[in-house]
């Protein structure tokens, strides 16, 4: 049944992110410490509509689709959608937006 869905939309202030894997091992299997210590970066795939304040007005999510973001080392909920691994974070859990 899950394969029948074409699109996933997060609820409230949640953000769907695809993390970029950083190579932390050489071809021979040696762990590279400098790669293992790098920040976690991801791309925003989808965003929720935002929370409601006490007056019922929508508080928009700060990030937008396509943003490259800095993520915390831990946290987020891992989900698989059509065989692809994503993470769901609250908008406030995202550490920052990366600009070129």
ChimeraX attribute file (.defattr): number of C-alpha atoms within 10 A of each C-alpha:
attribute: neighborCount
match mode: 1-to-1
recipient: residues
	/A:1	4
	/A:2	7
	/A:3	8
	/A:4	7
	/A:5	9
	/A:6	8
	/A:7	8
	/A:8	12
	/A:9	13
	/A:10	16
	/A:11	14
	/A:12	18
	/A:13	19
	/A:14	22
	/A:15	29
	/A:16	27
	/A:17	26
	/A:18	19
	/A:19	18
	/A:20	11
	/A:21	9
	/A:22	13
	/A:23	11
	/A:24	15
	/A:25	13
	/A:26	9
	/A:27	7
	/A:28	6
	/A:29	8
	/A:30	9
	/A:31	13
	/A:32	12
	/A:33	10
	/A:34	8
	/A:35	12
	/A:36	13
	/A:37	11
	/A:38	11
	/A:39	12
	/A:40	16
	/A:41	21
	/A:42	23
	/A:43	21
	/A:44	22
	/A:45	18
	/A:46	20
	/A:47	26
	/A:48	19
	/A:49	17
	/A:50	20
	/A:51	16
	/A:52	13
	/A:53	9
	/A:54	7
	/A:55	6
	/A:56	8
	/A:57	10
	/A:58	13
	/A:59	13
	/A:60	16
	/A:61	18
	/A:62	14
	/A:63	18
	/A:64	16
	/A:65	13
	/A:66	12
	/A:67	16
	/A:68	22
	/A:69	21
	/A:70	18
	/A:71	21
	/A:72	15
	/A:73	11
	/A:74	7
	/A:75	12
	/A:76	19
	/A:77	11
	/A:78	14
	/A:79	13
	/A:80	9
	/A:81	14
	/A:82	12
	/A:83	8
	/A:84	8
	/A:85	12
	/A:86	20
	/A:87	18
	/A:88	20
	/A:89	21
	/A:90	20
	/A:91	19
	/A:92	13
	/A:93	15
	/A:94	17
	/A:95	11
	/A:96	16
	/A:97	17
	/A:98	12
	/A:99	7
	/A:100	3
